[in-house]
């Protein structure tokens, strides 16, 4: 994987690699995690924990529609709770 090869050995390379993969494919696949793992000497479990920490990164292809709901106080005051049911 050229993205991995380009960044291996650089400080902070895991985050950069994951971001580029996510930007290119829209998600980070299990196959990508397996390719990254030996190059950075990290377990797939460690890589998945970094991915799960970032809410904007996903490990499955995105669906047709991406629905996000604001749940902070100002949104609740404007009625966002009514959308949830």
Rosetta blueprint (number, residue, H / E / L):
1 X L
2 X H
3 X H
4 X H
5 X H
6 X H
7 X H
8 X L
9 X L
10 X L
11 X L
12 X L
13 X H
14 X H
15 X H
16 X H
17 X H
18 X H
19 X H
20 X H
21 X H
22 X H
23 X H
24 X H
25 X H
26 X L
27 X L
28 X L
29 X L
30 X H
31 X H
32 X H
33 X H
34 X H
35 X H
36 X H
37 X H
38 X H
39 X H
40 X H
41 X L
42 X L
43 X L
44 X H
45 X H
46 X H
47 X H
48 X H
49 X H
50 X H
51 X H
52 X H
53 X H
54 X L
55 X L
56 X L
57 X L
58 X L
59 X L
60 X L
61 X L
62 X L
63 X L
64 X L
65 X L
66 X L
67 X L
68 X L
69 X L
70 X L
71 X L
72 X L
73 X H
74 X H
75 X H
76 X H
77 X H
78 X L
79 X L
80 X L
81 X H
82 X H
83 X H
84 X H
85 X L
